Amino acid sequence: MKQLKQSGLEAVLIIIGIILVSATSGLFTTQAFSLVTYGKELMEVCKELVEPHHLVYTNPVSHIERPLFPIILKAFLSSARIFFLALGMALTCSILLMILYFSVGKKVRKGVEGVAFFIASLPDIFVIGFLQLSVIWFFKQSGILLLDIASLGENQVILFPAITLSILPTFFFLGSMVSFLKEEEGLPYVELAKGKGLGRFRIMFIHMMRNVLVSLTYHGKQIIWMMLSNLLILEYLFNVFGVTSFLFSYNTPAIFAVTSIMLFVPLYLLLKFMQFVISRKIGREMSL
């Protein structure tokens, strides 16, 4: 109960921080630092957030005002599907690659490590552009379109952006898990399990992975923020109508606050769920 209250208070404070940040444009409204204009902007944002159903956004081309809801929910669902599909794919692929890594010889392992390091070091924009050009090149050569490379009207692409977004996290997860497992291999409990005749993969998944997941979970925030920063680039290049591209196109203090809160809440709940599951597994409290 105490931990639940602490998490609730933490979430409320972060949301208040988002609202305070959203009004910072008011600091320089008069082209000079002014707390008075900031206070007015903050009051205006709070007033608009109290009645979110009255919020509107203005089309920069036609200058026509439209209600923010429910269109923002449609944009949020597009982004959420891409993000969580990419996260699931990254975890699944990294575990499969880890099994492959520990199933091959040392020479092949070095090759895998080199490829993983090379891909992880590539700029995000390069990976996105390379994949799009690869699909186009294959289509020109074979006449077969493997995946839609951009959204058009109501036809929103989800799978290709999710695959692209999952690549860098996959190799980050793989590198982290391999590093953590190598650290665990020399510990006494692993030697004891080997002495009892337990198989390598049984030791890995039943005994070692529990500790590895704890270490990996501590990197959860880093992975999430990395994926969110890439999501904006993805939505722009794939022409996806998502919440980050919506925010980029219609950026006002109130809309910034609403979209930031919409992004924060599910991710915060995900991190707290991971914290709860890992705490139950290891039998002690942990904090993310």
Disulfide bonds with the S-S distance in Angstrom:
none
